Amino acid sequence: MAGGIPVINATLREGLAGNRIDGIAGIINGTSNYILTQMRDAGLDFADALADAQRLGYAEADPSFDIDGVDAAHKLAILTCLAFGTAVPLKEIYTEGVDKVTPLDIAFAEEFGYKIKLLAIAKAADGEIEARVHPTMIPKEYLLSRVGGVHNAIYLVGEAIGEALFYGRGAGSLPTGSAVVSDLIDISRNILKGASGRVPPASFLPEARPALRIKQMDEIESLYYLRFMAEDRPGVLSKISGVLGKHRISISSVIQQGRKAGGNVPLVMMTHRAKERDVQEALSKINRMDYVSEPTMLIRVEGEDE
């Protein structure tokens, strides 16, 4: 779990036992983080950044488990159970990978003051829990956005401690070996002392585990980055904005760069907080319009709504 970061035993199961955990946001797949870092820092496209990760041994010959977000989703299922006491089946975790992120989106993120990371997110409130993995824009001033290369980080919000960030190397033989040896030593200590079950495997005693409802993805609310490839002609912006408005989606800022009369140019919008269901319904209509040349790029945004 996150290489050598001691987040399970030392943190969630014991160190933060006196806290109610309200939220988790984690960069917990070193391969995807390395690829996104190379795309930003070296200007590589996705395919070249992936090939570089494979050359260095950070990505498998078949990298789909990492780049599709599946590895991060498995880890989030464990973290969610430990933090909130609710088992979230893997199929209930919305999972989206990094393979559709382009250098163009990374450049626009920079212009808006964000970086793109593959985040594993879990939040609990009002008897409900949400769990999701997807590319996410986070403000550049956040500590989590500064985690680059193969490093991992897990950000926790606790009732008593407030915000805490746990950082370390997330890929490589030595960090992984450190975690495995730590588990072996823990097991050995229990055997030598004849002890077991002092701390429940899932942090909570079975009878104390809360029954939290798992939110469906279309119920969550977020800020959104939307990139349309739209025909460069009068009225297109107002038509797209009109569809969004009819679906209760408010626009906070717009960028339209380059002119190509009669051709297609990127039209980028950042929204205020909106419901996923409304956004997806609006995009399904916009994507069918003849002045939009390809499916809209959507990236969810974490941060304060202005």
C-alpha positions, 0 to 999 in steps of 0.5 A: 500500500503506497510503497513504504508509507506506514499508513495502515498499521501506524496510522489508520489502525492505531495512530489515528484511532482517536479520530473520526476520519472525514476524508481521504485523497491519495496519489497511490499509484506510482506508475500513473504519477510518474507518467503525468509528471513526465507529461508535465515536466518533459512535455511528453505525450501519454504514449512516450511517457508510458514507454519511458516508465516501462524502460525504467521499470516503473510500469509493467509490460502490460500496464493496464492495471496501473494506467486504468486506475484499477490498482488505485481502486483496490488500494482505496477499497482497503483505505475506505474500510480502515478509515470509515469502517464500511466495506466498499465493493470494488465494483462500487468504486468509480474508476477512470484511468489516465490514458485520455489525459493529453498535453493540451489538458495539462497546459490548460490546467497550468493556465488555470492554476492546477495540476492533474493527478490520478487521485483516489478520493473517499469522503464520508458525510451525513451517513453516506460515503463516496469512493472514486478514482479518476484524473483530478485537477488540484490547485498548484499550491496544495502540498498534494499537487507537488508530489511528483515522479513515483512518489505517493502521498495520502492526505487525511482529514480527521475530526481531531487532527485536522489535515495530515499528509503522509508522503513517500516513495510509491514504487521500487523494490526497496520501499515495497520490501520495507513494507513487506518486512514490516508486516513480517516483523509484526506477525513475528512479534505477535507469535512470540508474545502469543498475541493476536486480535488486539487491533481488529484487521479493519480497525473497527470491531465488527459490531461497531462498524457503521452502516454507511450508504454508498453514493452512486457516481451520478450523485456526487458534486464537484467542480469540472474542467470541460474541454470542447473541440468546437467549430470556430464560428459565431454563436457556438460558445453561447449554444454550449453555454445555453445547454449547460445552463439548462442543466443547472451548470454555472460557468466560472471561467472560459478560455478559447485559444487560437483562431481557425475560421471554419475549423475546430479549436479548443474551448475550455470551461471551468464550472462552479460546483455541479452534480455529476448527473447534470454534467453527463446529461448536458455533455451527452447533448453537446457531443451530438451537436454538429459543431463539436468534433469529438467527445468532450474532455471532462476532468473533475476538480478538487478545491474551493468553489469561488 
